[in-house]
Amino acid sequence: MVVLRAGMCPGLDEDLVRDLRAADVKTVEDLVSCNLEELAQRCSVSYKALFAVRRVLLAQHSAFPVSGADLYEELLSSTAILSTGNPSLDKLLDSGLYTGEITELSGGPGSGKSQVCFGVAVHVSQQLKQNVIYVDTTGGFTASRLLQMLQTETSDKEEQMAALQRIRVFRVFDVFSLLDCLFGLCSDGLQQASVGGGSVKAVIVDSVSAVVAPLLGGKHNEGMSLMSQVAGVLRTMAKDFNVAALVTNYVTRSSSGELQPGLGVSWSHIPRTRILLERLEEGTTAASSAAATADVSRSSLRSATLIKSSRQPCLIREEFDLQWWSRSKDQKTSGLKRKREEDSDS
């Protein structure tokens, strides 16, 4: 259900929204399904004005049939693949993040979700020269950390500042502020967020569970409705603006004790791709010891497991260095060479 907001269409101003809410008409569905003549009398507005607003909203939110051939042509012309900057994650994601889709990173505290988001933002802004929207819901975003990563990519301060300018940050700490932010971006914010001629290609929400999870459970279902709205606007943004949406989620344990992404079954259908991040314990695998000999700290090693994908077999697992984005170009080159040798030996 889409909440009625001022400016959604011509004629729907703040006064009309307030009158509609007073008449218990709060969503597009409420307005479409009610009796317009009775509603016009209750709100003291003209029937003609209400009819025009409803017609526009129907055109905006109704589903229309599209042929498979048209969808395929649209896919070929609009889909782009954005590298995360980390070869192990790119391999797991079948080359990277796909525009038009939502990708989820789930994991417990210290699993590296935010660090991966930082790395993706830096790589897209500095290497791909594209704009990034970073929505911080936990207060964990730090520009100094991004600058440290950028300094390993280039020593040119102008390039570093240009890359930072291409990352636009929004800080929101409740689901209503998140919805306002996302709706605003869909209306005109994505164009306004473009810097230096590039377009917005990635929208990162770290984390969606921080503002949604506290509202779930109990006797009331408002939390599920708000979660559905967040999911809907993220899908619309990814599809209509050809951006890659990356969100983070917390984890819970199943009845068997295994880690699984949070927010329940309803949310599990939203991301096209889901990755579970975990810390690697010492001596877990042979790859861990091999990485340790390559001057990689065990504390920065993480495992990434693909638990949902439409392109790759699920439960594929990759190990990667969380500090990859902070390493110099020479270290990255030698690391890639070593990884290729290990892959060929295996």
C-alpha positions as CSV (number, residue, x, y, z in Angstrom):
1,M,0.0,0.0,0.0
2,V,1.3,3.4,-1.0
3,V,0.7,6.2,1.5
4,L,-0.8,9.4,0.0
5,R,1.7,12.2,0.1
6,A,1.5,15.8,-1.1
7,G,3.0,16.3,-4.6
8,M,2.5,12.7,-5.7
9,C,0.4,14.0,-8.6
10,P,-1.1,17.4,-9.7
11,G,-3.9,18.5,-7.4
12,L,-2.8,16.5,-4.4
13,D,-1.6,19.2,-2.2
14,E,-1.0,19.3,1.6
15,D,-4.5,20.6,2.3
16,L,-6.2,17.8,0.3
17,V,-4.0,15.2,1.9
18,R,-4.9,16.5,5.4
19,D,-8.6,16.4,4.5
20,L,-8.4,12.9,3.1
21,R,-6.6,11.6,6.2
22,A,-9.3,13.2,8.4
23,A,-11.8,11.1,6.3
24,D,-9.7,8.0,7.1
25,V,-8.3,7.9,3.5
26,K,-4.6,7.4,3.9
27,T,-3.4,5.3,1.0
28,V,-3.8,5.1,-2.8
29,E,-5.9,1.9,-2.3
30,D,-8.2,3.8,0.1
31,L,-8.8,6.6,-2.4
32,V,-9.3,4.2,-5.4
33,S,-11.8,2.0,-3.6
34,C,-14.0,4.6,-1.8
35,N,-17.1,6.3,-3.1
36,L,-15.9,9.6,-4.6
37,E,-19.2,11.4,-4.2
38,E,-19.5,10.7,-0.5
39,L,-15.8,11.5,0.0
40,A,-16.1,14.9,-1.9
41,Q,-18.9,15.8,0.5
42,R,-17.0,14.8,3.6
43,C,-13.9,16.6,2.5
44,S,-15.7,19.7,1.1
45,V,-13.9,19.4,-2.2
46,S,-15.2,19.1,-5.7
47,Y,-15.9,15.7,-7.2
48,K,-14.2,16.7,-10.4
49,A,-10.9,17.4,-8.5
50,L,-11.0,14.1,-6.7
51,F,-11.8,12.2,-9.9
52,A,-8.8,13.8,-11.6
53,V,-6.5,12.9,-8.8
54,R,-7.7,9.3,-8.7
55,R,-7.3,8.9,-12.5
56,V,-3.7,10.1,-12.3
57,L,-2.9,7.8,-9.3
58,L,-4.5,4.8,-11.2
59,A,-2.3,5.5,-14.1
60,Q,0.8,5.7,-11.9
61,H,0.2,2.7,-9.8
62,S,-1.8,0.2,-11.9
63,A,-0.1,-2.8,-13.6
64,F,-0.1,-3.0,-17.4
65,P,0.8,-6.1,-19.5
66,V,4.1,-6.1,-21.2
67,S,5.3,-8.8,-23.7
68,G,8.2,-11.0,-23.0
69,A,10.1,-9.7,-26.1
70,D,9.7,-6.1,-24.8
71,L,11.0,-7.1,-21.4
72,Y,14.0,-8.9,-23.0
73,E,14.9,-5.8,-25.1
74,E,14.6,-3.6,-22.1
75,L,16.8,-5.9,-20.1
76,L,19.5,-5.8,-22.8
77,S,19.4,-2.0,-23.1
78,S,19.2,-1.1,-19.4
79,T,21.1,-3.7,-17.3
80,A,24.6,-2.9,-16.2
81,I,26.9,-4.9,-13.9
82,L,28.8,-2.9,-11.3
83,S,31.9,-4.5,-9.9
84,T,32.2,-4.4,-6.1
85,G,35.9,-4.0,-6.4
86,N,36.5,-7.3,-4.6
87,P,37.2,-10.2,-7.0
88,S,35.9,-12.9,-4.6
89,L,32.6,-11.1,-4.1
90,D,32.3,-10.4,-7.8
91,K,32.7,-14.1,-8.5
92,L,30.0,-14.9,-6.0
93,L,27.7,-12.3,-7.5
94,D,28.3,-13.5,-11.1
95,S,30.5,-10.4,-11.9
96,G,29.0,-7.9,-9.6
97,L,25.9,-5.9,-8.6
98,Y,23.2,-5.8,-11.3
99,T,21.2,-2.6,-11.9
100,G,17.5,-3.0,-11.6
101,E,17.9,-5.5,-8.8
102,I,18.1,-5.5,-5.0
103,T,21.1,-7.3,-3.5
104,E,21.2,-8.1,0.3
105,L,24.2,-8.5,2.6
106,S,23.2,-10.2,5.9
107,G,25.4,-10.9,8.9
108,G,25.9,-10.5,12.5
109,P,27.8,-7.7,14.3
110,G,31.4,-7.4,13.0
111,S,30.7,-9.6,10.0
112,G,31.8,-6.7,7.7
113,K,28.5,-5.5,6.1
114,S,29.2,-1.8,6.4
115,Q,32.8,-2.3,5.4
116,V,31.7,-4.0,2.2
117,C,29.2,-1.1,1.6
118,F,32.0,1.4,2.0
119,G,34.2,-0.5,-0.4
120,V,31.4,-0.7,-3.0
121,A,30.7,3.0,-2.7
122,V,34.4,3.9,-3.1
123,H,34.8,1.6,-6.1
124,V,31.7,2.8,-7.9
125,S,32.6,6.5,-7.3
126,Q,36.3,6.4,-8.0
127,Q,36.9,3.6,-10.5
128,L,33.5,3.7,-12.4
129,K,33.0,7.5,-12.0
130,Q,29.4,7.1,-11.1
131,N,27.3,8.6,-8.3
132,V,26.3,6.7,-5.2
133,I,23.5,7.3,-2.7
134,Y,24.4,6.1,0.7
135,V,21.5,5.9,3.3
136,D,22.9,5.4,6.8
137,T,20.3,4.3,9.4
138,T,22.8,3.3,12.1
139,G,25.1,6.2,12.4
140,G,28.0,4.1,11.3
141,F,29.0,6.0,8.2
142,T,32.4,7.8,8.4
143,A,33.8,9.9,5.6
144,S,37.3,9.4,7.0
145,R,37.1,5.7,6.3
146,L,36.1,6.3,2.7
147,L,39.0,8.7,2.4
148,Q,41.5,6.1,3.7
149,M,40.2,3.7,1.0
150,L,40.4,6.3,-1.7
151,Q,44.0,7.1,-0.7
152,T,45.0,3.6,-1.6
153,E,43.4,4.0,-5.1
154,T,44.9,7.4,-6.0
155,S,47.4,9.9,-4.5
156,D,45.8,12.8,-6.3
157,K,43.8,14.8,-3.8
158,E,41.6,16.3,-6.4
159,E,40.5,12.8,-7.6
160,Q,39.9,11.8,-4.0
161,M,37.7,14.9,-3.4
162,A,35.9,14.3,-6.7
163,A,35.1,10.7,-5.7
164,L,33.9,11.8,-2.3
165,Q,31.6,14.3,-3.9
166,R,30.0,11.6,-6.0
167,I,28.9,9.8,-2.8
168,R,25.8,11.5,-1.3
169,V,24.9,10.5,2.2
170,F,21.5,10.6,3.9
171,R,21.2,9.9,7.6
172,V,17.8,8.6,8.7
173,F,17.0,6.8,12.0
174,D,13.4,5.7,11.6
175,V,11.3,4.0,8.9
176,F,9.2,7.1,8.2
177,S,12.3,9.2,7.5
178,L,13.7,6.3,5.3
179,L,10.4,6.3,3.3
180,D,10.5,10.1,2.9
181,C,14.1,9.9,1.7
182,L,13.5,7.1,-0.8
183,F,10.3,8.7,-2.1
184,G,12.1,12.0,-2.5
185,L,14.9,10.3,-4.4
186,C,12.3,8.6,-6.7
187,S,10.5,11.9,-7.4
188,D,13.6,14.0,-8.3
189,G,16.4,13.4,-6.0
190,L,18.3,10.9,-8.2
191,Q,18.7,13.6,-10.8
192,Q,19.7,16.2,-8.2
193,A,22.2,13.8,-6.7
194,S,24.2,13.5,-10.0
195,V,27.6,15.2,-9.8
196,G,30.1,15.8,-12.6
197,G,27.9,14.5,-15.4
198,G,27.7,11.0,-14.0
199,S,24.5,9.3,-13.1
200,V,23.4,7.5,-9.9
201,K,24.1,3.8,-10.4
202,A,24.1,2.5,-6.8
203,V,21.8,3.1,-3.8
204,I,23.0,1.6,-0.6
205,V,20.8,1.3,2.5
206,D,22.8,0.3,5.6
207,S,20.8,-1.1,7.2
208,V,17.2,-1.7,6.3
209,S,16.6,-4.0,9.3
210,A,17.7,-1.3,11.8
211,V,14.6,0.8,11.2
212,V,12.1,-2.0,10.2
213,A,12.8,-4.8,12.7
214,P,11.7,-2.8,15.8
215,L,8.2,-2.5,14.3
216,L,7.7,-6.1,13.5
217,G,5.9,-8.6,15.8
218,G,3.2,-8.0,18.4
219,K,-0.5,-7.7,17.7
220,H,-0.3,-4.8,15.2
221,N,0.6,-5.2,11.5
222,E,1.7,-1.7,10.8
223,G,5.3,-2.9,10.7
224,M,4.6,-5.3,7.9
225,S,2.8,-2.6,5.9
226,L,5.8,-0.2,6.3
227,M,8.2,-2.9,5.4
228,S,6.2,-3.6,2.2
229,Q,6.4,0.1,1.4
230,V,10.2,0.2,1.8
231,A,10.4,-2.9,-0.4
232,G,8.2,-1.4,-3.0
233,V,10.0,1.9,-3.3
234,L,13.4,0.1,-3.5
235,R,12.1,-2.1,-6.3
236,T,10.7,0.9,-8.1
237,M,13.9,2.9,-7.8
238,A,16.1,0.0,-8.9
239,K,13.8,-0.8,-11.9
240,D,12.8,2.7,-13.1
241,F,16.1,4.4,-12.6
242,N,18.4,1.4,-13.6
243,V,20.3,1.5,-10.3
244,A,21.8,-1.3,-8.3
245,A,20.2,-1.4,-4.8
246,L,22.4,-2.8,-2.0
247,V,20.9,-3.3,1.5
248,T,22.1,-4.9,4.7
249,N,20.2,-7.0,7.1
250,Y,20.8,-8.6,10.5
251,V,20.7,-12.4,11.2
252,T,18.7,-14.7,13.4
253,R,19.1,-18.4,14.1
254,S,16.7,-21.0,12.8
255,S,15.2,-23.8,15.0
256,S,18.2,-25.9,14.0
257,G,20.6,-23.2,15.2
258,E,21.8,-22.1,11.7
259,L,22.3,-18.5,10.9
260,Q,19.7,-17.0,8.5
261,P,18.8,-13.5,7.4
262,G,16.3,-11.5,9.5
263,L,13.0,-9.8,8.7
264,G,11.2,-13.0,8.0
265,V,9.7,-14.8,5.1
266,S,7.9,-11.8,3.6
267,W,11.1,-9.9,3.2
268,S,13.0,-12.9,1.8
269,H,11.2,-12.5,-1.5
270,I,12.4,-8.9,-2.0
271,P,16.1,-9.2,-2.7
272,R,17.1,-10.9,-6.0
273,T,20.4,-12.0,-4.5
274,R,21.2,-12.7,-0.8
275,I,24.7,-13.1,0.7
276,L,25.5,-14.2,4.2
277,L,28.7,-12.8,5.7
278,E,30.4,-14.5,8.6
279,R,33.7,-14.2,10.5
280,L,36.3,-16.9,9.9
281,E,37.5,-18.7,12.9
282,E,41.2,-19.5,13.1
283,G,42.1,-22.7,11.4
284,T,38.7,-23.1,9.8
285,T,40.0,-23.9,6.3
286,A,43.1,-24.4,4.3
287,A,42.4,-21.1,2.5
288,S,42.6,-19.3,5.9
289,S,46.1,-20.5,6.5
290,A,47.1,-19.7,2.9
291,A,45.8,-16.2,3.3
292,A,47.7,-15.8,6.6
293,T,50.9,-16.6,4.9
294,A,50.1,-13.9,2.3
295,D,50.3,-11.2,5.0
296,V,46.5,-11.1,5.5
297,S,45.4,-10.8,9.1
298,R,43.1,-13.6,10.2
299,S,40.9,-11.0,11.9
300,S,40.0,-9.4,8.5
301,L,39.1,-12.7,6.8
302,R,35.4,-13.3,6.1
303,S,33.3,-15.9,4.4
304,A,30.5,-15.0,2.0
305,T,27.8,-17.6,1.2
306,L,25.4,-17.2,-1.6
307,I,22.0,-18.2,-0.2
308,K,19.7,-16.9,-2.9
309,S,20.4,-16.1,-6.6
310,S,18.6,-16.4,-9.9
311,R,22.0,-16.8,-11.8
312,Q,24.3,-18.9,-9.6
313,P,23.8,-22.2,-7.7
314,C,23.1,-21.4,-4.1
315,L,25.3,-22.2,-1.1
316,I,28.5,-21.3,-3.1
317,R,31.0,-20.0,-0.5
318,E,33.9,-17.6,-1.0
319,E,36.5,-16.3,1.4
320,F,37.8,-12.8,1.1
321,D,39.8,-10.2,2.9
322,L,37.7,-7.4,4.4
323,Q,40.7,-5.0,4.1
324,W,40.9,-5.6,0.3
325,W,39.7,-2.1,-0.5
326,S,42.4,-0.6,1.8
327,R,45.3,-2.4,0.2
328,S,47.6,-0.8,-2.3
329,K,47.4,-1.6,-6.0
330,D,50.6,-3.7,-5.8
331,Q,49.2,-5.8,-2.9
332,K,45.9,-6.3,-4.9
333,T,47.8,-7.3,-8.0
334,S,49.9,-9.9,-6.1
335,G,46.8,-11.1,-4.3
336,L,44.9,-11.6,-7.5
337,K,47.9,-13.5,-8.9
338,R,48.1,-15.7,-5.8
339,K,44.4,-16.4,-5.9
340,R,44.5,-17.5,-9.6
341,E,47.4,-19.9,-8.7
342,E,45.4,-21.3,-5.8
343,D,42.3,-21.7,-8.0
344,S,44.3,-23.5,-10.7
345,D,45.9,-25.8,-8.2
346,S,42.5,-26.7,-6.8
